[in-house]
Amino acid sequence: MENIKLLTVKDLAKITNHRSGEVKFGEKIITIPSSDNGWEFLAKCDANFVVFGIPEDIGVKANHGRPGTASAYENALKSLVNIQHNKFCKGSNLLILGELNVEKEMKEAKELKIHLKEDKKRLFQIVEKIDKEVSHIIHQIIKVGKIPIIIGGGHNNAYGNIKGLALAKGKPVNAINFDAHTDFRILEGRHSGNGFSYAFEEGFLKKYFIFGLHESFISKSVFNTIKELDNRVKYVSYEDIEVRKNKTFDTQLESALQFIKQEPFGIELDLDAIPNIYSSAMTLSGFSVNQAREYIHFFGKHKNASYLHICEGAPELDETNNNHLTGKLIAYLITDFMKSKTL
């Protein structure tokens, strides 16, 4: 665990707001003692879920996006630890591992210019380095029988999640992605727009379903690629469900599940698919927060749902007094996933 900044009991206490007569999540959440072997402790602890943060926006920058996604994990943590521990969802069922240590990489990436050829190449290399760390950590969490909940960071980290799950299971796996974009772009070097295409090309991703794709954001070349791979890559557009009303949200949830449920699968959710949520590609049109919550519950309750990844949130881009709301939304989504497995 040398590249993980473990969350300590002291860290947890600093951000947990105690109140008389209440029990907060932060008072029950498990952390790994510094004196213990991390993976052995994780394997033996009672918690079923493990939160892991990736505070980076390097993949976003490499994809010509707006940086800011590095702030989501810390923002989410402050909300998560202050919800109520009760019969609906128990903090004791959650271990917070901590965050990937990317301070060095973030410092280097900050000085790189995306429009310069060599700088762009270096950004791709840094993302590849993060890929290796993420896939190793996710692999380890799953191998000890726990369910990872990954808070990004950019959507580039889908690659590491998928690879880690595939390595843990010893076979290619599936993925469902609640997103306005396919993130199935060409293999031009690693960034936030091609995590799924790289995972597919390298044999880690077997079947992939994009839920709520915005038709204005799929290029002709990517569309043609998906069309050629129809038996392994499918999508439903947002417009088909909510604009033209040719399909319904509920029937498409079921259709997507039928496509991916035969193998272990990851649940991916890109916050830029929800209107007015601060992200690298913020939108004014898209599925509601309640639909996002329903999506997570629906897929989370299936036995083959193996991880949850919430990404692209960028609360630091919110200059109002409400930038805590992105973290509050992520906390809702985390507990919806936990409840889907326990209630």
C-alpha positions in Angstrom: 0.0 0.0 0.0 3.0 2.2 -0.5 1.3 4.5 -3.0 -1.9 5.0 -0.9 -2.3 7.8 1.6 -4.3 5.9 4.2 -7.1 7.7 5.9 -6.4 7.6 9.7 -8.7 7.7 12.7 -7.4 11.3 13.3 -8.2 12.3 9.8 -11.7 10.9 10.2 -12.3 12.7 13.5 -11.3 16.1 12.0 -14.0 16.0 9.4 -16.8 14.3 11.5 -19.2 16.7 13.1 -20.4 15.1 16.3 -23.8 15.9 17.6 -25.5 14.8 20.9 -28.1 12.1 20.4 -26.9 11.2 16.9 -24.4 8.6 15.5 -22.6 9.8 12.4 -21.1 7.6 9.7 -17.7 8.8 10.6 -18.0 7.5 14.1 -18.5 3.9 12.8 -16.5 3.9 9.6 -13.5 1.6 9.6 -9.9 2.7 8.8 -6.7 0.7 8.5 -4.5 1.0 11.6 -0.9 2.1 10.6 0.5 -0.8 12.7 -1.4 -3.5 10.7 -0.7 -5.2 7.3 -3.2 -3.3 5.2 -4.4 -6.1 2.9 -4.6 -8.6 5.7 -6.6 -6.2 7.8 -8.9 -5.5 4.9 -9.5 -9.2 4.3 -10.5 -9.8 7.9 -12.6 -6.7 8.7 -16.4 -6.8 8.8 -16.9 -4.1 6.2 -18.1 -5.2 2.8 -17.4 -1.9 1.0 -14.1 0.0 0.5 -14.0 3.6 -0.6 -10.9 4.6 -2.5 -10.2 8.1 -3.9 -8.2 9.1 -7.0 -7.7 12.9 -6.6 -6.4 13.7 -10.1 -7.5 15.6 -13.2 -4.5 14.6 -15.4 -6.6 12.3 -17.7 -9.1 15.2 -18.1 -6.3 17.6 -19.1 -4.9 15.1 -21.5 -8.4 15.0 -23.1 -8.6 18.8 -23.5 -11.1 19.0 -20.6 -11.4 21.5 -17.7 -9.3 20.4 -14.7 -11.0 20.3 -11.3 -11.9 16.6 -10.8 -9.1 16.2 -8.3 -11.3 17.9 -5.7 -14.2 15.5 -5.7 -12.9 12.8 -3.3 -12.2 15.2 -0.4 -15.4 17.0 -1.0 -17.4 13.7 -1.0 -15.6 12.4 2.1 -16.8 15.5 4.2 -20.4 14.8 3.3 -20.2 11.0 3.6 -18.8 10.9 7.1 -21.6 13.2 8.4 -24.6 11.3 7.3 -26.5 9.2 9.8 -25.5 5.7 10.8 -28.9 4.0 11.1 -30.9 0.9 10.2 -31.0 1.9 6.5 -27.2 2.1 6.0 -24.5 1.5 8.5 -21.1 3.2 8.6 -19.6 0.0 10.1 -20.1 -1.7 6.7 -17.7 0.7 5.1 -13.9 1.0 5.2 -12.3 4.1 3.8 -9.0 3.1 2.4 -7.7 6.5 1.5 -6.5 8.0 -1.7 -3.9 7.3 -4.4 -0.9 9.5 -3.8 -0.6 11.5 -7.0 0.9 14.7 -5.6 4.1 14.3 -7.7 2.2 13.5 -10.9 -0.3 16.4 -10.3 2.6 18.8 -9.8 4.3 17.7 -13.0 1.1 17.8 -15.1 0.3 21.3 -13.9 3.3 22.6 -15.8 2.6 20.7 -19.0 0.8 22.3 -22.0 -1.8 20.2 -23.8 -1.1 22.0 -27.2 2.6 21.1 -27.2 3.2 17.7 -28.7 5.8 16.5 -26.2 3.9 17.7 -23.2 0.8 15.9 -24.5 2.8 12.7 -24.9 4.0 13.1 -21.3 0.5 13.6 -20.0 -0.5 10.3 -21.7 2.5 8.6 -20.0 1.5 9.9 -16.5 -2.1 8.6 -17.1 -0.6 5.2 -17.9 1.3 5.2 -14.7 -1.8 6.0 -12.7 -3.6 3.2 -14.6 -1.1 0.7 -13.3 -1.6 1.8 -9.7 -5.4 1.9 -9.9 -5.7 -1.6 -11.5 -3.4 -3.1 -8.9 -5.4 -1.6 -6.0 -8.8 -2.5 -7.4 -7.5 -6.1 -8.0 -6.3 -6.4 -4.4 -9.6 -5.1 -3.0 -11.7 -7.5 -5.0 -9.3 -10.4 -4.3 -9.9 -10.1 -0.6 -13.6 -10.3 -1.1 -14.6 -6.6 -0.8 -16.5 -4.3 -3.1 -14.6 -1.1 -4.2 -16.3 2.3 -4.4 -14.0 4.5 -6.4 -14.3 8.3 -6.3 -12.5 10.0 -9.2 -10.8 11.8 -10.7 -11.4 11.6 -14.4 -13.1 8.9 -16.4 -9.7 7.7 -17.5 -9.7 5.6 -14.3 -12.4 3.3 -15.7 -9.6 1.5 -17.4 -7.8 0.7 -14.2 -11.1 -0.3 -12.5 -12.0 -2.7 -15.4 -8.5 -4.2 -15.6 -8.4 -4.7 -11.8 -11.7 -6.5 -11.8 -10.8 -8.6 -14.8 -7.5 -9.6 -13.2 -9.2 -10.5 -9.9 -11.8 -12.6 -11.7 -9.3 -14.1 -14.1 -11.4 -13.3 -17.2 -12.8 -10.4 -19.2 -15.6 -8.5 -17.5 -18.5 -6.2 -18.5 -19.3 -2.5 -17.7 -22.4 -0.3 -17.7 -21.7 3.5 -18.0 -24.2 6.3 -17.2 -22.7 8.9 -19.4 -23.3 11.6 -22.0 -20.2 10.4 -23.8 -18.9 6.9 -25.0 -15.3 7.4 -23.7 -14.6 4.9 -26.5 -12.4 7.1 -28.6 -9.4 6.2 -30.6 -6.2 4.7 -29.0 -4.1 7.8 -29.3 -2.6 7.7 -25.9 -4.3 7.4 -22.5 -6.8 10.1 -21.4 -10.3 10.4 -20.0 -12.0 9.8 -23.4 -10.7 6.3 -24.1 -10.6 4.3 -20.9 -13.2 1.8 -22.2 -11.7 1.5 -25.7 -8.3 0.7 -24.3 -9.8 -1.9 -21.8 -11.7 -3.4 -24.8 -8.7 -3.5 -27.1 -6.5 -5.1 -24.4 -9.0 -7.8 -23.7 -10.2 -6.8 -20.2 -13.6 -5.5 -21.3 -16.0 -8.1 -22.8 -19.3 -6.2 -23.1 -20.0 -2.5 -22.7 -23.3 -0.6 -22.5 -23.5 3.2 -22.6 -26.6 4.4 -20.8 -28.0 7.8 -21.9 -25.4 8.7 -24.6 -26.0 12.3 -25.9 -26.3 12.0 -29.7 -24.6 15.3 -30.3 -21.4 14.1 -28.7 -20.7 10.9 -30.6 -18.4 11.2 -33.6 -19.1 9.4 -36.9 -16.0 7.3 -36.5 -16.9 6.2 -33.0 -20.5 5.5 -34.0 -19.3 3.3 -36.9 -17.0 1.4 -34.5 -19.8 0.7 -32.1 -22.0 -0.3 -35.0 -19.4 -2.9 -36.1 -19.1 -4.2 -32.5 -22.9 -4.5 -32.0 -22.7 -7.9 -30.3 -20.3 -6.5 -27.6 -20.9 -2.7 -27.4 -24.4 -1.2 -27.2 -26.0 2.0 -26.1 -29.3 3.9 -25.6 -29.4 7.6 -26.2 -30.7 10.2 -23.9 -32.8 11.6 -26.7 -34.5 8.3 -27.4 -35.6 8.1 -23.8 -36.3 11.6 -22.7 -36.8 13.7 -25.9 -38.5 11.4 -28.5 -39.9 9.1 -25.9 -39.3 6.0 -28.1 -38.1 4.1 -25.1 -38.6 4.3 -21.4 -36.0 4.7 -18.7 -37.1 1.5 -16.8 -37.2 -0.8 -19.9 -33.8 0.4 -20.9 -32.4 -0.4 -17.5 -33.7 -3.9 -17.9 -32.4 -4.2 -21.5 -28.9 -3.1 -20.4 -28.9 -5.5 -17.5 -29.8 -8.4 -19.8 -26.8 -7.5 -22.0 -24.2 -7.4 -19.2 -25.4 -9.5 -16.3 -23.8 -12.8 -17.4 -20.3 -11.7 -16.2 -19.0 -9.6 -13.3 -19.6 -6.0 -14.2 -18.6 -2.6 -13.0 -21.0 0.3 -12.5 -19.7 3.6 -13.9 -21.4 6.9 -13.4 -20.1 10.2 -15.0 -21.4 13.2 -13.2 -21.4 15.2 -16.4 -24.5 13.3 -17.4 -26.5 15.1 -14.8 -27.6 18.7 -15.4 -26.0 21.5 -13.4 -23.5 19.3 -11.6 -20.0 20.9 -11.7 -17.8 18.7 -13.8 -15.2 18.9 -16.6 -18.0 18.8 -19.2 -20.9 20.3 -17.3 -24.3 20.0 -19.0 -27.7 21.7 -18.9 -29.6 18.7 -20.3 -29.6 15.2 -19.0 -31.0 12.6 -16.6 -32.0 13.8 -13.2 -30.3 13.1 -9.9 -33.2 10.8 -9.0 -32.7 8.8 -12.2 -29.0 8.5 -11.4 -29.8 7.2 -8.0 -32.3 4.7 -9.5 -29.7 3.6 -12.0 -27.2 2.8 -9.2 -29.8 0.9 -7.1 -31.0 -1.1 -10.1 -27.6 -2.4 -11.2 -26.1 -2.5 -7.7 -28.6 -5.1 -6.4 -27.5 -7.6 -9.0 -25.1 -10.3 -7.7 -22.5 -9.6 -10.5 -22.2 -5.9 -9.7 -18.6 -5.8 -8.6 -17.7 -2.1 -8.1 -19.0 1.5 -8.3 -17.1 4.3 -9.9 -18.3 7.9 -9.6 -16.2 10.3 -11.6 -15.7 13.7 -13.3 -17.2 15.7 -10.4 -15.4 19.0 -10.1 -16.6 20.9 -7.0 -13.7 23.3 -7.1 -15.3 24.8 -10.3 -18.3 25.9 -8.3 -17.5 29.4 -7.0 -20.8 29.7 -5.1 -21.3 28.9 -1.4 -22.8 25.6 -2.4 -19.8 23.7 -3.7 -20.4 21.1 -0.9 -23.4 19.9 -2.9 -21.3 17.8 -5.3 -19.9 15.9 -2.4 -23.4 15.5 -0.9 -24.6 14.0 -4.2 -21.7 11.6 -4.3 -22.5 10.5 -0.7 -26.1 9.8 -1.7 -24.9 7.7 -4.6 -22.5 5.8 -2.4 -25.2 4.9 0.1 -27.6 4.0 -2.6 -25.1 1.4 -3.8 -24.5 0.1 -0.3 -28.3 -0.2 0.3 -28.8 -2.0 -3.0 -26.6 -4.8 -1.6 -28.0 -4.9 1.9 -31.7 -3.9 1.9 
